[in-house]
Amino acid sequence: MTIAYASSTSAPAANAAISSATIAIASPPSGTANGDFLLLAAANAAPDAWNSTTGFTALDSNGSISTDLGYASWYKIANNETSYSVSHTTANGQGAVMLRYSGVDTAAAVTSHSFQVTSTSAASPPSCSVTGVLATDMVVAVYAYSADTDPFTVTTPPSGAGWNSRITYGPTTQTGSASFQIWMAVLDITGQTGTVAAPTNAVMSKSGGWAVSVIRLKSTALLLPHTNIALQAVARAAYR
C-alpha cells in the first residue's frame, strides 16, 4: 500500500497570548481513522526540554539549541483519538504541528530517523539525511527555528525537487508572558531510494537556532493471493 499524506493541524493560534507552558491540541487532524500514522512535533523559543507525551513514542529532542530553541517529536498509531497536550517548563513562544499519514506499516512505522541541530546560530538549517530508503518509503522532514532576536521573517522557505510542503507554522506573533517567535515547517517525499537529505536551501532574515528531523516511514506490505511459496511447497510435499 502506498503511503499518503492526509491532513494536518497545529496549535496554538500563531497570534495567541502565551500564558502556559502547555500546548493543547483540541482534536487530531481531520479525517483521522484508527490505524493512521500521527506525527507530532513541538518547538519553543527557549532552551527547555519537552516532557514526554502520553500515548506517543519519542523520536527526537534537544533541550537547548544555541539557547534559542527547544524541540521534540513523537509518533503514534491512531486508536480512538480525541485530544492531546504537550508541555515544557517555561511559558514562551511555542507551537506544535500534527500530521496524519495513511498506508504506514502499523507494526514497524518508523524504519529510521536522523536529527541535527545547530551548535551556533545560523540563518539556514543544518544538513540531515536518512539512508537505505526504499521507493515505497515516505521520508518526512521537520524544521523548527527561533531567532536570536525578534522579529524575523522567512526569506526563503525550504523546498526541493519532489518535496511536498505539508504545513507551515509561524513565524508566530504570540504575546503574553513571553513574545519570542518560532517557525516550523514539514515537507515530505516518496519514490526515492538510497540516501535522502532534507533540503537546506531555507534562509531566515536573522541567525538563530535550528532543529531538523528526518523520518523514514515504512509502507504497509501489499499481500497478494496465491504467492505464498512456502505453503505451496508444503502442499506439493503432502500431495506426493
FIVOBA-923613 format. One record per residue: residue in three letters; x, y, z of N, C-alpha, C, O, CB in turn. Coordinates in steps of 0.2 Angstrom, whole numbers, plus 2048, in hexadecimal, padded with zeros to 3 digits. Glycine has a CB too. Example, Ala and Ser with C-alpha at 12.3 -4.5 7.8 and 13.67 -1.06 7.14 Angstrom:
<nodes>
Ala8427E482783E7EA8278427F08278477EF82A8397EA82D/Ser8407F58238447FB8248408008278438068288467FD81D/
</nodes>
This chain:
<nodes>
Met8047FA8008008008008048068008098068037FB800806/Thr80280B7FC8068117FC8058168027FF8178048058157F5/Ile80A81980480981E80A80782480780982680281081F80E/Ala80282780A80082E8087FF83380D7FC8318137F982D804/Tyr80183980C7FF83E8117F783F8117F483F80B80384580F/Ala7F48408177ED8418177EB8488197E784B8167EA83C81B/Ser7ED84A81F7EB8518227F08538277F484F8297E4850824/Ser7EF85982A7F385B82F7EF8608347EA8638317FA85E82D/Thr7F28628397EF86783E7F586A8427FB8678427EA864842/Ser7F48708457F98738497F687684F7F087884F7FD878845/Ala7FA8788547F787C85A7FD87F85D80387D85C7F387785F/Pro7FC8848617F68898617F688D85B7FA88C8567F688D868/Ala7F189185B7F18968557F789A8557FA89C85A7EB89B856/Ala7FA89C84F80089F84F8018A68528068A88538028A0847/Asn7FB8A98537FB8AF8577F88AF85E7F68B48617F78B5853/Ala7F88A98617F58A88677F98AB86D7FF8AB86C7F38A0868/Ala7F68AD8727FA8AF8787FC8A987C7F88A487D7F58B387D/Ile8028A987E8058A38818068A48888098A988B80D8A287E/Ser8028A088C8028A189380489A89780489A89D7FC8A3896/Ser80589589380688E89680B88B89280C88C88C7FF88A896/Ala80F88689581488289181187C88E81587888C81A880896/Thr80A87B88E80787688B80387888580087D885802873890/Ile80487488080087587A7FA8708797FC86A87A805874873/Ala7F48728797EF86E8787ED86D8717EC87286D7E987087C/Ile7EC86786E7EA8658677E38628687E285D86A7EF860864/Ala7DE8668667D78648677D585E8647D085A8677D386A865/Ser7D885C85E7D585685B7DB8548567DF8588547CF857857/Pro7DB84E8547E084B84F7DE84F8487D98528477E084484E/Pro7E384E8437E285083C7DB84E83A7D984883B7E884F838/Ser7D88528357D18508337D284982F7D684782C7CF85582E/Gly7CC8458307CC83F82D7D08398307D083382D7CE83F826/Thr7D383A8367D78358397D382F83A7CD82F83D7DA83783F/Ala7D68298387D28228397D781E83D7DD81F83D7D081F833/Asn7D58198417D98148447DE81183F7DC80F83A7D580F848/Gly7E48118417E980E83D7ED8138397F28118367E6809838/Asp7EB8198397EF81F8357F582083A7F581F8407EB825835/Phe7FA82283680182583980082C83B7FF830837807823835/Leu80182E84180183584480883784680B83484A7FC836849/Leu80B83C84381183F84581084684880D84A84681684083E/Leu81384684E81284C85281985085381E84C85580F84B859/Ala81A85685282085A85381E86085781986385582485B84D/Ala82386285B82286885F82886C86082E86986081F867866/Ala82887386082E87786182C87D86682687F86683087985A/Asn83187F86983088586E83688986D83C88786C82F883875/Ala83689086E83B89486D83F89587484089B87683889B86B/Ala84189087784589087D84988987D84788487A840891883/Pro84E88988185288388284E87E88785187C88C859884884/Asp84887C88584487888A84387188684187188183E87B88C/Ala84486C88A84286588883B86488883786788D84686088B/Trp83886188383185F88383085988783485488782E85E87C/Asn82A85888B82885288F82684D88A82484E885823854894/Ser82684788D82384188981C84288881884688C82483A88D/Thr81983F88381284088180E83A88181083587E81184487A/Thr80983988580683388680383088080083387C80083488B/Gly80582A87F80282687980782687380582386E7FC828878/Phe80C82B87381082B86E81782886F81982887581183386C/Thr81A82686982182486A82682A86882582D86382281E865/Ala82B82B86C83083086B83482F865836829864834832871/Leu83583486183A83485B84083885D84583585E837836855/Asp84083E85C84684385D84484886283F84B862848845856/Ser84A84A86584985086985085386B85585086B84584E870/Asn84F85A86D85585D86F85386387384F86787185A85F869/Gly85586387985386987E85686F87D85387487F854866885/Ser85C87087A85F87687986387787286787387186387887F/Ile86087B86E86487C86786688386786188786585F879861/Ser86C88486886E88B86786B89086C86A89686B86E88E860/Thr86888D87186489187685D89387385A897877868896879/Asp85C89286D85689586A85089086984A893869858897863/Leu85188A86984C88586784C87F86B85187C86C84C884860/Gly84687D86D84587687084087286B83B875869843876877/Tyr84286C86983E86886483D86186684185E86A84286885D/Ala83885E86483685786583185586082D85885E83485686D/Ser83284E85F82D84B85A82B84485D82F84186082F84A853/Trp82584285B82283B85E81E83985881C83C85381E83C864/Tyr81C83285981782F85481382A85881482885D81A82C84E/Lys80D82985580982385780482185180482484C80482685D/Ile80181B8527FC81884E7F681A8517F48198567FD81184D/Ala7F181D84D7EB82084F7E781A8527E681584F7E782384A/Asn7E481B8577DF81685B7DA81A85F7DB81C8657E381185F/Asn7D481C85C7CF81F85F7D18268627D18278687CC81B865/Glu7D482A85E7D78308607D28368627CD83685F7DB83385A/Thr7D483A8677D083F8697D48468697D384A8657CD83E870/Ser7D884786E7DB84D86F7E284C8727E38468747D7852873/Tyr7E68518727ED8508747F08568787ED85B8777F284E86E/Ser7F585587C7F985B87F80085987F8028538807F685D886/Val80485E87E80B85D87E80E86388280C86988180F85D877/Ser81386288681686788B81D86788C82186288B812867891/His82086D88D82786E88F82787289682287189A82B87288A/Thr82C87689782D87989E82B88089F82A8838A48338778A1/Thr82C88489982B88B89982688E89482788C88E83288E898/Ala82289289681D89589282189988D82489E88F817899895/Asn82189888682589C88282289B87B81D89787A82C899882/Gly82589E87682289D86F82389686D82889286E8278A186A/Gln81D89386B81D88B86A81888986581388D86381C888871/Gly81888386381388185E81487985D81A87785E814885858/Ala80F87685A80F86F85980C86E85280787185180C86B85F/Val80E86984F80A86784880985F84980E85C84C80F869842/Met80485D84680285684680085483F7FC85883C7FD85484B/Leu80384F83C80284D8357FF84683580184183980884D831/Arg7FB8448307F883E8307FA83A8297F983E8247F083E830/Tyr7FC8348297FE8308237FA82A8237F982782880582F823/Ser7F882881D7F582181D7FA81C8197FE81F8167EE822819/Gly7F881681A7FD81181680380F81980780C8167FE81380F/Val80481282080A81082380A80A82780580882A80C816828/Asp80F80682780F7FF82A80E8018328128048358167FC829/Thr8097FE8358077FF83C80C7FC84080C7FD8468007FE83D/Ala80F7F683E8137F284281A7F584281E7F38478137EB840/Ala81C7F883D8237FB83D8238018398268028338287F683A/Ala82080683C81E80D83882581083682681283081A81183C/Val82981183B82F81583A83581183983780E83E83081A840/Thr83881083383E80C83184480F83484880C83783E80B82A/Ser84581683384B819836849821836844823833851818832/His84D82483A84C82C83A85382F83C85782B83F84782E83F/Ser85483583A85A83983C85883F83E85384283C85E839835/Phe85D84284285B84984586284D84686784B84885884884D/Gln86185384386785884486485F84785F86184586A85983D/Val86986284A86786884D86E86D84C87386A84B866868855/Thr86C87384C87287884C87687985287287A85787087F849/Ser87C87885288087A85888188185988388385F886876858/Thr88188585488288C85487C88F84F87988C84B88988E851/Ser87B89585187589884D87689884587C8998438748A084F/Ala87189784187289783A86B89A83786689983A873890838/Ala86C89C83186689E82D86389982985D8998278688A4829/Ser86689382886488E82486588782886988782D86888D81E/Pro86188282786187C82B86787782986A87882485A878829/Pro86887382E86E86E82D86B86982986586782887086B834/Ser87086582686F85F82286D85982686F85882B87585D81D/Cys86885682486585082786284B82285F84D81D85F85282C/Ser86484482386284081E86183982186383782786783F818/Val85D83481D85C82D81F85F82981985F82B81485582C821/Thr86182381B86481F81685F81881585B81781986B81C818/Gly86181581085D80E80F85680F80D85280A80E85E80A815/Val85481580A84D81680884B81280384F8117FE84C81E807/Leu84580F80384280B7FE83D8107FA83A8157FD83E805800/Ala83B80E7F48378127F08308127F382C8177F183680F7E9/Thr82E80D7F782780D7FA8278118008228128038258067FB/Asp82D81380382D81780982B81E80882B82180383481780C/Met82982180E82782980E82C82C81282D82981882082A810/Val83083181083583481483283B81683083F81283C835810/Val83283C81D82F84381F834847822838844826829841824/Ala83584D82083985282383685782783185B82583E85581E/Val83885882E83585D83283A86283483F860836832859839/Tyr83886883383D86E83583A87283A83487383B83E87282E/Ala83E87483F83C87984484187E84584787D84483B87584B/Tyr83F88584684488A84784288F84B83C89184C84588D840/Ser84689384F84589985384B89D85285189B85384389785A/Ala84A8A485184F8A88508538AB8578508AA85C84D8AE84C/Asp8598AD85685C8B085C8598B685E8588B88648648B285A/Thr8568BA8598528C085B84C8C085784C8BE8518568C785A/Asp8478C38598408C385683F8CB8548428CF85783A8C185A/Pro83B8CC84E8388C784A83C8C48458418C78438318CA847/Phe83A8BF84283E8BC83C8398BB8368338BA8388428B683E/Thr83B8BA8308378B882B83A8B28278408B18288368BE826/Val8368AE8238398A981F83B8AB8188368AD8148338A381F/Thr8418AC8178438AE8118428A980B8408AB80684B8B0811/Thr8448A380D84389E80884189780C84489581084A89C804/Pro83B89580A83888F80D83C88980B83E88980583188E80D/Pro83C88380E83F87D80C83B87A80683587A806840878812/Ser83F87880183C8757FB8418717F88478717F983987A7F7/Gly83F86C7F38438687EF83F8647EA8398637EB8478647F4/Ala8428627E583F85E7E083C8577E383F8547E684485C7DA/Gly8358577E28328517E582F8527EC82B84E7EE83684B7E4/Trp8318577EF82F8587F682885B7F68278607F283485C7FA/Asn8248597FB81D85C7FC81D86080281F85D8078188577FB/Ser81B86680281A86A80881386980B80E86A80881B872807/Arg81386681180D86481480A86981980486981A80E85D817/Ile80E86C81D80C87182281187582481787382580986D829/Thr80F87C82581488182881088482D80B88682D816886822/Tyr81488583381288883981688E83A81C88E83C81188383F/Gly81389483B81789A83C81A89E83681889C83181C899841/Pro81E8A38378218A583E81B8A78428178AB8408268AA83D/Thr81B8A58488168A784D8178AF84F81C8B284E8178A3853/Thr8118B18518118B885480E8B885B80A8BC85C80D8BD84F/Gln8108B385E80C8B186580E8B786A8148BA86A80E8AB867/Thr80A8B886E80B8BD8748098BA87A8078B487B8078C3873/Gly80B8BD8808098BB88680F8BB88B8138C088B8068B3886/Ser8108B588F8168B589381D8B588F8228B78928168AF898/Ala81D8B38898228B48858208B487E81B8B287C8278AD886/Ser8248B887A8228BA8738278B786E8278B98688208C1872/Phe82B8B386F8308B086B82D8AC8658288A98678368AC86E/Gln82F8AD85F82C8AA85982F8A38588358A185982D8AE853/Ile82B89E85582E89885282B89784B82689B84982C892857/Trp82E89284882B89184182C88984083288684282F89583B/Met82888683D82887F83B82687D83482188183282487A841/Ala82887883182687682B82786E82A82C86B82D82987A825/Val82386B82682486482582386381D81E86581A81E860829/Leu82885F81B82885D81482885581382A85281882E860810/Asp82685280E82784B80D82884980682784D801821847810/Ile82B84380582C8417FE82C8397FE82D8368038338437FC/Thr82A8367F882A82F7F782C82D7F182E8327ED82282C7F8/Gly82D8277EF8308257E98388257E883A8257E382D8297E4/Gln83B8277EE8428277EE8468217F084381D7F484482D7F3/Thr84C8207EF85081A7F185781D7F48598227F28518157EC/Gly85A8197F886081A7FA86081F80085C81F80586581D7F5/Thr8658247FF86582A8058618308028618327FD86D82C805/Val85D83280785883880685A83D80B85983C811851836806/Ala85C84380985D84980D85884E80D85584F80786484C80B/Ala85685181285185681385485C80F85A85E81084F85881A/Pro85086080B85386680885686B80D85386C81384D86A804/Thr85B86E80B85F87381085F87A80D86287E80F866871811/Asn85A87B80885A88280585788780985788D8078578817FE/Ala85388680E84F88B81285489081585A88F81784C887818/Val85289681585589C8178518A081B84B8A28198598A0811/Met8538A282184F8A78268538AE8268598AE82484F8A482D/Ser84F8B38288518B98278578BB82D85A8BF82D84C8BE828/Lys8578B683285B8B783885E8B083985B8AB8388588BA83E/Ser8648B083D8678AA83F8638A78458608AB84986E8AA840/Gly8638A184686089E84C86189784D86689484A85889F84C/Gly85D89385185E88C85285988884E85388A84D85C88B859/Trp85C88384B85887E84785887784985D87584D85C87E840/Ala85387484885286C84984F86A84284A86C84084E86B84F/Val85286484084F86183A84F85983B85485683D854862834/Ser84985683B84884F83C84684C83584184F83284384E841/Val84984783384784382D84583C82F84983883284D843828/Ile83F83A82D83C83482F83A830829837832825836836834/Arg83C82982983A82582483582082683581C82B841821822/Leu82F82182282981D82482981781F82A817819823821824/Lys82781182282680B81E81F80A81C81A80B820829805822/Ser81E8088168178078138158008168187FB81781780780C/Thr80E7FF81680B7F981780C7F481180B7F680C8037FA819/Ala80E7EE81380F7E980E8097E780A8037E780D8127E3811/Leu8097E78048037E58008037DD7FF8087DA7FC8037E87F9/Leu7FE7DA8027FE7D38027FA7D07FC7F47D27FA7FA7D0808/Leu7FE7CC7F87FB7CA7F17F87C37F27FC7BF7F68007CB7EC/Pro7F37C17F07F17BA7F07F57B57EC7F87B77E77E97B97EE/His7F57AF7EE7F87A97EA8007AB7E98037A87E47F57A97E4/Thr8037AE7EE80A7AF7ED80E7AD7F38147AE7F480B7B77EC/Asn80B7A97F880F7A67FD8137A07FB81079A7FB80A7A5803/Ile8197A17F981D79B7F781E7967FC81E7907FA82479E7F4/Ala81F79880282079380781A78E80881A78880882179680E/Leu81479180880E78D80880D78980280A783803808791809/Gln80F78B7FC80E7877F68137817F781177C7F581078B7F0/Ala8197827F981E77D7FA81B7777FF81C7717FD82477F7FC/Val81877980481577580981077180680F76B80781377880F/Ala80B7748028067717FF80876B7FA8057667F98017767FB/Arg80D76D7F68107697F18137637F481275D7F281676C7ED/Ala8177647FA81A75E7FE81475980081575380081E761803/Ala80F75C80380A75880680675480080474E80180475C809/Tyr8067577FA8027547F580674E7F28047487F18017587EF/Arg80D74E7F38117497F18117437F681473E7F581974B7F0/
</nodes>
